[in-house]
Amino acid sequence: MNELFSIASKVAVITGAGGVLGGNIAQHFVQQGAKVVAIDIRQEQLDNRVAELKQYGDDVIGIIGNVLDISSLEKVAEEIVAKWGRIDILLNIAGGNMPGATLEPEQHFYDMDISCWEKVTNLNMNGTVYPSMIFGKVMAKQGKGCIINVSSMAAYSAITRVPGYSAAKTAVANFTQWLASEMALKYGDGIRVNAIAPGFFIGDQNRRVLINPDGSLTDRSKKVLAKTPMKRFGDIKELNGAVQFLCSEAASFITGAMLPIDGGFSAFSGV
């Protein structure tokens, strides 16, 4: 049974590895025996992450890469194949929101900074599509591989104040289904593409809208918890098992799926 869920010796490429989510999953994968390629656009964060990961295993490399630059990703793919000969797993973690793309409660849609809309939609949507294209091509040649994308609760129903993030993560959900079908039809059942849809986890990017300066819950947090049957926020480590499962042979007949990890938020009507 343990072998069925194992990712040991798999070569796993993780974009956005310098961030909190990417770093958390990267650590888990190293601890599970995977060979981890940490990718980030920021040298300092990447260096710090690699040093941290090497405490848990030696099979870790960090490579500077821009998920919005095809030529950058092609060089990264070449370097990985030259070192380890293959790419088994791609985790498209790079993404997120930014303050200028989050409307304040008193703002209207017409007040949105369109440049921030473009940055957020580009990063979350194309920052998933481009790596999938480049690293997925390696998988196509191998006839085997697994891609995991990150969608959102916003793909299930509208979430106020985050229009760009919502639109992009909904696009990621649809792209996951499309690419899963494309890969299976043209390259066989060895290549799978799935997504996770995290619920509400308090992190650096959303702390301001969920937690007041005095540490109390904002009105938005109270609304989130009212619609979450488990009545709590998630712990980021609670994503790890689901991601590992989707990357393992235990999920060999699962493709095109989006797995909510949300404490029941997407299932509950609020009544």
One Martini backbone bead per residue (centre of mass of N, CA, C, O) as a GRO file, in nm:
protein
  271
    1MET     BB    1   0.058   0.062  -0.021
    2ASN     BB    2   0.295   0.259   0.000
    3GLU     BB    3   0.380   0.231  -0.301
    4LEU     BB    4   0.121   0.351  -0.427
    5PHE     BB    5   0.195   0.649  -0.277
    6SER     BB    6   0.461   0.690  -0.405
    7ILE     BB    7   0.747   0.946  -0.485
    8ALA     BB    8   0.999   0.806  -0.505
    9SER     BB    9   1.241   0.933  -0.739
   10LYS     BB   10   1.090   1.158  -0.838
   11VAL     BB   11   1.072   1.422  -1.071
   12ALA     BB   12   1.013   1.748  -0.928
   13VAL     BB   13   0.851   2.035  -1.041
   14ILE     BB   14   0.857   2.365  -0.871
   15THR     BB   15   0.681   2.636  -0.878
   16GLY     BB   16   0.717   2.881  -0.650
   17ALA     BB   17   0.929   2.773  -0.419
   18GLY     BB   18   0.979   3.051  -0.254
   19GLY     BB   19   0.716   3.014  -0.139
   20VAL     BB   20   0.501   2.891   0.085
   21LEU     BB   21   0.357   2.670  -0.078
   22GLY     BB   22   0.597   2.559  -0.240
   23GLY     BB   23   0.779   2.500   0.008
   24ASN     BB   24   0.595   2.300   0.151
   25ILE     BB   25   0.580   2.087  -0.078
   26ALA     BB   26   0.880   2.048  -0.119
   27GLN     BB   27   0.941   1.934   0.159
   28HIS     BB   28   0.759   1.689   0.138
   29PHE     BB   29   0.892   1.562  -0.115
   30VAL     BB   30   1.171   1.522   0.006
   31GLN     BB   31   1.070   1.343   0.248
   32GLN     BB   32   0.955   1.128   0.017
   33GLY     BB   33   1.209   1.106  -0.208
   34ALA     BB   34   1.222   1.327  -0.400
   35LYS     BB   35   1.323   1.504  -0.684
   36VAL     BB   36   1.394   1.851  -0.654
   37VAL     BB   37   1.278   2.137  -0.846
   38ALA     BB   38   1.343   2.463  -0.779
   39ILE     BB   39   1.135   2.743  -0.877
   40ASP     BB   40   1.239   3.088  -0.931
   41ILE     BB   41   1.279   3.447  -0.978
   42ARG     BB   42   1.419   3.460  -0.688
   43GLN     BB   43   1.726   3.423  -0.566
   44GLU     BB   44   1.709   3.445  -0.256
   45GLN     BB   45   1.464   3.259  -0.209
   46LEU     BB   46   1.590   3.014  -0.349
   47ASP     BB   47   1.842   2.977  -0.174
   48ASN     BB   48   1.688   2.942   0.092
   49ARG     BB   49   1.522   2.697   0.007
   50VAL     BB   50   1.747   2.499  -0.062
   51ALA     BB   51   1.882   2.501   0.215
   52GLU     BB   52   1.633   2.393   0.360
   53LEU     BB   53   1.586   2.125   0.191
   54LYS     BB   54   1.877   1.994   0.253
   55GLN     BB   55   1.788   1.891   0.540
   56TYR     BB   56   1.605   1.640   0.394
   57GLY     BB   57   1.791   1.635   0.121
   58ASP     BB   58   2.001   1.602  -0.174
   59ASP     BB   59   1.766   1.604  -0.407
   60VAL     BB   60   1.839   1.933  -0.479
   61ILE     BB   61   1.738   2.203  -0.696
   62GLY     BB   62   1.805   2.537  -0.817
   63ILE     BB   63   1.613   2.743  -1.055
   64ILE     BB   64   1.597   2.999  -1.252
   65GLY     BB   65   1.253   3.106  -1.335
   66ASN     BB   66   1.005   3.204  -1.584
   67VAL     BB   67   0.664   3.142  -1.630
   68LEU     BB   68   0.654   3.391  -1.868
   69ASP     BB   69   0.914   3.237  -2.013
   70ILE     BB   70   0.983   3.019  -2.250
   71SER     BB   71   1.296   3.023  -2.275
   72SER     BB   72   1.348   2.979  -1.974
   73LEU     BB   73   1.201   2.701  -1.955
   74GLU     BB   74   1.371   2.549  -2.165
   75LYS     BB   75   1.637   2.564  -2.004
   76VAL     BB   76   1.537   2.417  -1.757
   77ALA     BB   77   1.460   2.150  -1.894
   78GLU     BB   78   1.743   2.084  -2.000
   79GLU     BB   79   1.881   2.074  -1.721
   80ILE     BB   80   1.714   1.846  -1.599
   81VAL     BB   81   1.765   1.625  -1.814
   82ALA     BB   82   2.075   1.630  -1.785
   83LYS     BB   83   2.067   1.533  -1.483
   84TRP     BB   84   1.785   1.317  -1.467
   85GLY     BB   85   1.632   1.245  -1.766
   86ARG     BB   86   1.360   1.364  -1.629
   87ILE     BB   87   0.990   1.428  -1.591
   88ASP     BB   88   0.726   1.348  -1.366
   89ILE     BB   89   0.665   1.635  -1.217
   90LEU     BB   90   0.422   1.910  -1.207
   91LEU     BB   91   0.408   2.209  -1.004
   92ASN     BB   92   0.177   2.479  -1.029
   93ILE     BB   93   0.236   2.737  -0.794
   94ALA     BB   94   0.256   2.981  -0.933
   95GLY     BB   95   0.104   3.279  -0.785
   96GLY     BB   96  -0.166   3.499  -0.710
   97ASN     BB   97  -0.201   3.802  -0.546
   98MET     BB   98  -0.277   4.162  -0.523
   99PRO     BB   99  -0.364   4.458  -0.392
  100GLY     BB  100  -0.454   4.607  -0.668
  101ALA     BB  101  -0.662   4.345  -0.727
  102THR     BB  102  -0.806   4.434  -0.458
  103LEU     BB  103  -1.098   4.529  -0.350
  104GLU     BB  104  -1.240   4.745  -0.171
  105PRO     BB  105  -1.540   4.773  -0.018
  106GLU     BB  106  -1.589   5.074  -0.157
  107GLN     BB  107  -1.536   4.958  -0.424
  108HIS     BB  108  -1.544   4.926  -0.773
  109PHE     BB  109  -1.496   4.785  -1.070
  110TYR     BB  110  -1.418   5.075  -1.199
  111ASP     BB  111  -1.157   5.098  -0.990
  112MET     BB  112  -0.980   4.911  -1.124
  113ASP     BB  113  -0.659   4.806  -1.186
  114ILE     BB  114  -0.571   4.694  -1.491
  115SER     BB  115  -0.271   4.619  -1.445
  116CYS     BB  116  -0.336   4.415  -1.216
  117TRP     BB  117  -0.515   4.232  -1.373
  118GLU     BB  118  -0.296   4.146  -1.579
  119LYS     BB  119  -0.093   4.026  -1.379
  120VAL     BB  120  -0.279   3.812  -1.244
  121THR     BB  121  -0.381   3.662  -1.496
  122ASN     BB  122  -0.107   3.593  -1.613
  123LEU     BB  123   0.021   3.435  -1.380
  124ASN     BB  124  -0.212   3.220  -1.330
  125MET     BB  125  -0.252   3.126  -1.623
  126ASN     BB  126   0.023   3.139  -1.789
  127GLY     BB  127   0.185   3.022  -1.537
  128THR     BB  128   0.053   2.738  -1.625
  129VAL     BB  129   0.072   2.697  -1.932
  130TYR     BB  130   0.376   2.719  -1.998
  131PRO     BB  131   0.492   2.487  -1.823
  132SER     BB  132   0.306   2.271  -1.945
  133MET     BB  133   0.429   2.288  -2.226
  134ILE     BB  134   0.734   2.234  -2.164
  135PHE     BB  135   0.720   1.991  -1.955
  136GLY     BB  136   0.501   1.828  -2.113
  137LYS     BB  137   0.685   1.753  -2.354
  138VAL     BB  138   0.858   1.557  -2.197
  139MET     BB  139   0.626   1.367  -2.117
  140ALA     BB  140   0.538   1.294  -2.405
  141LYS     BB  141   0.804   1.145  -2.475
  142GLN     BB  142   0.776   0.938  -2.233
  143GLY     BB  143   0.456   0.870  -2.159
  144LYS     BB  144   0.497   1.024  -1.872
  145GLY     BB  145   0.302   1.200  -1.616
  146CYS     BB  146   0.247   1.489  -1.382
  147ILE     BB  147  -0.005   1.743  -1.334
  148ILE     BB  148  -0.037   2.027  -1.106
  149ASN     BB  149  -0.282   2.250  -1.025
  150VAL     BB  150  -0.403   2.583  -0.912
  151SER     BB  151  -0.688   2.676  -0.784
  152SER     BB  152  -1.025   2.762  -0.655
  153MET     BB  153  -1.312   2.862  -0.503
  154ALA     BB  154  -1.372   3.068  -0.743
  155ALA     BB  155  -1.456   2.825  -0.946
  156TYR     BB  156  -1.747   2.773  -0.810
  157SER     BB  157  -1.780   3.075  -0.695
  158ALA     BB  158  -1.827   3.383  -0.616
  159ILE     BB  159  -1.575   3.625  -0.508
  160THR     BB  160  -1.526   3.897  -0.364
  161ARG     BB  161  -1.274   4.149  -0.475
  162VAL     BB  162  -1.136   3.906  -0.693
  163PRO     BB  163  -1.149   3.912  -1.020
  164GLY     BB  164  -0.875   3.817  -1.140
  165TYR     BB  165  -0.827   3.563  -0.974
  166SER     BB  166  -1.095   3.426  -1.044
  167ALA     BB  167  -1.064   3.411  -1.351
  168ALA     BB  168  -0.794   3.253  -1.357
  169LYS     BB  169  -0.878   3.003  -1.181
  170THR     BB  170  -1.102   2.918  -1.374
  171ALA     BB  171  -0.914   2.872  -1.613
  172VAL     BB  172  -0.748   2.649  -1.478
  173ALA     BB  173  -0.975   2.445  -1.455
  174ASN     BB  174  -1.030   2.423  -1.761
  175PHE     BB  175  -0.738   2.357  -1.852
  176THR     BB  176  -0.716   2.092  -1.702
  177GLN     BB  177  -0.929   1.943  -1.870
  178TRP     BB  178  -0.809   1.989  -2.146
  179LEU     BB  179  -0.520   1.868  -2.100
  180ALA     BB  180  -0.609   1.590  -2.007
  181SER     BB  181  -0.743   1.514  -2.274
  182GLU     BB  182  -0.509   1.566  -2.468
  183MET     BB  183  -0.302   1.369  -2.345
  184ALA     BB  184  -0.467   1.105  -2.354
  185LEU     BB  185  -0.540   1.105  -2.661
  186LYS     BB  186  -0.220   1.151  -2.770
  187TYR     BB  187  -0.033   0.989  -2.513
  188GLY     BB  188  -0.204   0.855  -2.307
  189ASP     BB  189  -0.239   0.716  -1.967
  190GLY     BB  190   0.047   0.836  -1.843
  191ILE     BB  191  -0.093   1.124  -1.853
  192ARG     BB  192  -0.166   1.360  -1.595
  193VAL     BB  193  -0.431   1.612  -1.508
  194ASN     BB  194  -0.460   1.821  -1.221
  195ALA     BB  195  -0.638   1.974  -0.937
  196ILE     BB  196  -0.642   2.213  -0.687
  197ALA     BB  197  -0.876   2.356  -0.425
  198PRO     BB  198  -0.826   2.574  -0.212
  199GLY     BB  199  -0.915   2.712   0.051
  200PHE     BB  200  -0.872   2.867   0.362
  201PHE     BB  201  -0.557   3.025   0.401
  202ILE     BB  202  -0.325   3.179   0.597
  203GLY     BB  203  -0.134   3.434   0.441
  204ASP     BB  204   0.044   3.686   0.310
  205GLN     BB  205  -0.173   3.771   0.082
  206ASN     BB  206  -0.452   3.748   0.292
  207ARG     BB  207  -0.421   3.867   0.581
  208ARG     BB  208  -0.546   4.158   0.553
  209VAL     BB  209  -0.853   4.033   0.489
  210LEU     BB  210  -0.863   3.828   0.761
  211ILE     BB  211  -0.671   4.010   0.953
  212ASN     BB  212  -0.635   4.211   1.195
  213PRO     BB  213  -0.399   4.395   1.358
  214ASP     BB  214  -0.513   4.261   1.646
  215GLY     BB  215  -0.601   3.947   1.539
  216SER     BB  216  -0.871   3.963   1.440
  217LEU     BB  217  -1.148   3.908   1.270
  218THR     BB  218  -1.286   3.967   0.991
  219ASP     BB  219  -1.570   3.980   0.816
  220ARG     BB  220  -1.468   3.785   0.600
  221SER     BB  221  -1.390   3.553   0.788
  222LYS     BB  222  -1.673   3.507   0.905
  223LYS     BB  223  -1.796   3.422   0.633
  224VAL     BB  224  -1.616   3.183   0.577
  225LEU     BB  225  -1.681   3.018   0.842
  226ALA     BB  226  -1.992   3.006   0.791
  227LYS     BB  227  -1.919   2.820   0.511
  228THR     BB  228  -1.754   2.624   0.708
  229PRO     BB  229  -1.811   2.331   0.859
  230MET     BB  230  -1.527   2.320   1.025
  231LYS     BB  231  -1.467   2.614   1.147
  232ARG     BB  232  -1.189   2.664   0.974
  233PHE     BB  233  -0.880   2.693   0.888
  234GLY     BB  234  -0.623   2.596   0.713
  235ASP     BB  235  -0.344   2.395   0.685
  236ILE     BB  236  -0.093   2.383   0.463
  237LYS     BB  237  -0.025   2.073   0.519
  238GLU     BB  238  -0.315   1.970   0.409
  239LEU     BB  239  -0.209   1.950   0.100
  240ASN     BB  240   0.006   1.721   0.069
  241GLY     BB  241  -0.152   1.451   0.046
  242ALA     BB  242  -0.317   1.523  -0.208
  243VAL     BB  243  -0.080   1.571  -0.398
  244GLN     BB  244   0.054   1.298  -0.370
  245PHE     BB  245  -0.179   1.126  -0.464
  246LEU     BB  246  -0.202   1.254  -0.757
  247CYS     BB  247   0.114   1.158  -0.817
  248SER     BB  248   0.032   0.870  -0.784
  249GLU     BB  249  -0.070   0.541  -0.850
  250ALA     BB  250  -0.341   0.575  -0.691
  251ALA     BB  251  -0.421   0.795  -0.947
  252SER     BB  252  -0.421   0.646  -1.243
  253PHE     BB  253  -0.757   0.723  -1.304
  254ILE     BB  254  -0.686   1.039  -1.266
  255THR     BB  255  -0.832   1.299  -1.473
  256GLY     BB  256  -0.953   1.627  -1.475
  257ALA     BB  257  -0.941   1.701  -1.177
  258MET     BB  258  -1.089   1.872  -0.882
  259LEU     BB  259  -0.962   1.918  -0.554
  260PRO     BB  260  -1.103   1.993  -0.264
  261ILE     BB  261  -0.941   2.188   0.015
  262ASP     BB  262  -1.202   2.320   0.245
  263GLY     BB  263  -1.393   2.207   0.482
  264GLY     BB  264  -1.672   2.232   0.284
  265PHE     BB  265  -1.725   2.502   0.130
  266SER     BB  266  -1.827   2.389  -0.162
  267ALA     BB  267  -2.079   2.217  -0.027
  268PHE     BB  268  -2.198   2.469   0.122
  269SER     BB  269  -2.478   2.693   0.137
  270GLY     BB  270  -2.538   2.808   0.452
  271VAL     BB  271  -2.809   2.617   0.550
   0.00000   0.00000   0.00000
